[in-house]
Amino acid sequence: MTKLLPFLPVVLLFAGCSQSATTPPPGPSSSGAAANSAPETSGDTNSGLAGQFEEPLPKGSKMPSATLPARPRSEGDRVLIKQLAPDRSADWQTTTMAVTQLASEVGKAMATVKDTKGTIYVVVETPLGRGFLNQELKIKDNKHYNINYVVLEDRPKHSMVTANGRQKQEQIDGKWQPAVSLAKPLPDASVPADKLASRWALDFTRTMWLGLTDSRDSWPAVVSQWLTGTGEYEITTQERHINYQGHDMVDYRIEADRKPAARPKLGSSTVQIVIDAQRHLPVTIVSDNTDSAGKNWKMTWTCHYDFQQKFGPKDF
């Protein structure tokens, strides 16, 4: 069995491949439940969102107020703030790898993943508060898979896209959408390239898998749109070399930073995509966004992959 695990010091951003690397601190459950830092309001029937982001609010219930982003409620909340921050360390150096080449390699790698399990840890911040979700992926091939993702709204929704060899289907916030044949695209696969690119910072946990689930490789299209001005980003690429137990471990990174002149209208946005140089799979993605109204929409996604896995009929 081969593993690809992210290294995670304080900022949750040290990715690589090793048999003995550390993994992110787990949340309280592996079922997709999310803990959160929404403020407690003891007078509400749904105080503190019941400790879970993705559970629907009871009909007519009162929304809790948001915690100011700079004011952590607890030490655990302080850790989440650090995990959501972009990595500005000096470990990253300019690379000769072109962003278009990286996007092409990642797109091809993600479209052909097989016999793989993944443990996913997602930290989020919305206007309602901060929290984390424990998720997973199982991929036998492009006809058999179960990939968890997050719909990033005020209350992040634990979601999944699945295929059983005959049809594919999405579940969003516990509600199944109509199943379609494997050959028919799901809704996200029909979105124009410019919209995919403009929404990528919020939707990437789903749309980055379109090459596998819908035979539409979104990576080159999104990067091409960014380079031509969609989202008003400055695009750079970097690489990092880490000596781990005598091995030179290499990561690449695509970074998109919104241009200062565009921030008053569009808000600020930084996206950092850390890619394992050997398998060309993303291991950590940081998306740090504040909209023009001053509301935060942040997410850090990390995946620990286990390759050469065996699946049975009941897995899908």
DRENMAR-72505 format. One record per residue (C-alpha): residue in three letters; x, z, y. Coordinates in steps of 0.2 Angstrom, whole numbers, plus 5000, padded with zeros to 4 digits. Layout:
<bados>
ALAXZY;...
</bados>
This chain:
<bados>
MET500050005000;THR500749955017;LYS500250055033;LEU500350015051;LEU500150175061;PRO500250215080;PHE501450345086;LEU500550465098;PRO501450575110;VAL500550655125;VAL499950495132;LEU499350425115;LEU500350265118;PHE501850255106;ALA501350115093;GLY502350055078;CYS502450035059;SER503050175048;GLN502750265032;SER502850435041;ALA502150415058;THR500950535066;THR499150495069;PRO497950545083;PRO497150715083;PRO495450685074;GLY493850725081;PRO492550845074;SER491850715062;SER492250545054;SER490450485054;GLY490550405072;ALA489950555080;ALA490650585097;ALA491150745106;ASN491050745125;SER491450835141;ALA489750815150;PRO489350975159;GLU488251105151;THR486551125159;SER485751265150;GLY484151235158;ASP483951065150;THR483251035132;ASN484750915129;SER486051025136;GLY487850945137;LEU487150795128;ALA487050895112;GLY488950875110;GLN488750695106;PHE488750535116;GLU487950415105;GLU486350515101;PRO484850445111;LEU484150565124;PRO482350625119;LYS481050535129;GLY480850605147;SER482350715146;LYS483450745161;MET485150665162;PRO486550785165;SER487650765180;ALA489450695178;THR490950805179;LEU492150745193;PRO493550645184;ALA494950745192;ARG494250915187;PRO494450955168;ARG493251075161;SER494451135147;GLU496151115139;GLY495350985127;ASP494650895142;ARG496350895150;VAL497050805134;LEU495750675135;ILE496250635153;LYS498050615148;GLN497550495133;LEU496550385145;ALA497950355157;PRO498950195157;ASP500750205151;ARG501950195165;SER503550245155;ALA505250155157;ASP505250115139;TRP504349945142;GLN505449805148;THR505149625153;THR505049505138;THR505249325136;MET503749315125;ALA502449215135;VAL500649295136;THR499849135129;GLN500949145114;LEU500549325111;ALA498749295113;SER498849155101;GLU499749255088;VAL498549405090;GLY497049295088;LYS497649215072;ALA498149385065;MET496449465068;ALA495449315062;THR496349325045;VAL496449515042;LYS496049555024;ASP496049695011;THR496249815026;LYS495549985031;GLY495750065048;THR495550235056;ILE495050215074;TYR495050345087;VAL494250305104;VAL494350405120;VAL493050365133;GLU492550415151;THR490950365159;PRO489950435174;LEU489250555162;GLY490850635156;ARG492350615144;GLY492350615125;PHE493050535109;LEU492350445094;ASN493050435076;GLN492750265069;GLU493350155055;LEU493549975049;LYS493449895032;ILE493949715030;LYS494049625013;ASP493949455021;ASN492949355034;LYS491349365023;HIS491449555019;TYR491849685032;ASN491149835042;ILE491949855059;ASN491449995071;TYR491449975089;VAL490850055105;VAL489549985118;LEU490250065134;GLU488750115144;ASP488350285153;ARG488150355135;PRO489350265124;LYS488450195109;HIS489250195091;SER489050025084;MET489549915070;VAL489549735064;THR489449705045;ALA489449565032;ASN489049575014;GLY489549405008;ARG487849325011;GLN487349385029;LYS488049475044;GLN487149605055;GLU487449725070;GLN486949905072;ILE486949965089;ASP486650155093;GLY485850175075;LYS484650025077;TRP484949875066;GLN484849705074;PRO484149555064;ALA485249485051;VAL485849315052;SER486849195040;LEU488749205040;ALA488749025048;LYS487649075063;PRO488549155078;LEU488049335083;PRO487549355102;ASP489349395108;ALA490049235101;SER488949135112;VAL489549205128;PRO490449085140;ALA492349115141;ASP492349165159;LYS491049305155;LEU492049355140;ALA493549375151;SER492649465165;ARG491849595153;TRP493349615141;ALA493949775149;LEU492249855144;ASP491749755128;PHE493449725119;THR493149835104;ARG491849705099;THR492349545106;MET494249555101;TRP493549535083;LEU492549375086;GLY493849265077;LEU493549355061;THR491649385062;ASP491149225071;SER492549105069;ARG492749105088;ASP494549165093;SER494249245109;TRP496049295113;PRO496749135120;ALA495149095129;VAL495149275138;VAL496949265142;SER496749085149;GLN495349145160;TRP496349285167;LEU497749165171;THR496649055180;GLY495849195191;THR494449275182;GLY494449455185;GLU495849435199;TYR497149505187;GLU499049495188;ILE499649465170;THR501349525163;THR502049545146;GLN503349675140;GLU504249735124;ARG504849905118;HIS506149945105;ILE506150115097;ASN507450175084;TYR506450265071;GLN507350335056;GLY508650195058;HIS507350055060;ASP507149955076;MET505349955079;VAL504649825091;ASP503049825101;TYR502449695113;ARG501249725127;ILE500049625137;GLU499649705154;ALA498249655166;ASP498149735183;ARG496849695196;LYS497649625212;PRO497549745227;ALA496549625238;ALA495149615225;ARG494949795222;PRO493749835237;LYS492449715230;LEU492749725211;GLY493549895209;SER495149935201;SER495649885183;THR497149905172;VAL497149845154;GLN498649875142;ILE498649795125;VAL500049865113;ILE500349745099;ASP501449775083;ALA502749635083;GLN502749615065;ARG500949595061;HIS500349545078;LEU498849665077;PRO498349775092;VAL498749955089;THR498350035106;ILE497249965120;VAL497050065136;SER495650005148;ASP495650105165;ASN494250045176;THR493450115192;ASP492050005199;SER491649975217;ALA490550125218;GLY491950235212;LYS491250265195;ASN492450275180;TRP492350165165;LYS493850205154;MET494250185136;THR495850205125;TRP495650135108;THR496950165094;CYS496950105076;HIS497950155061;TYR497950015048;ASP498050035029;PHE498449865021;GLN498249805002;GLN496649905000;LYS495449874986;PHE493549864989;GLY492049874978;PRO490249794980;LYS489649954988;ASP490849955002;PHE489849815011;
</bados>
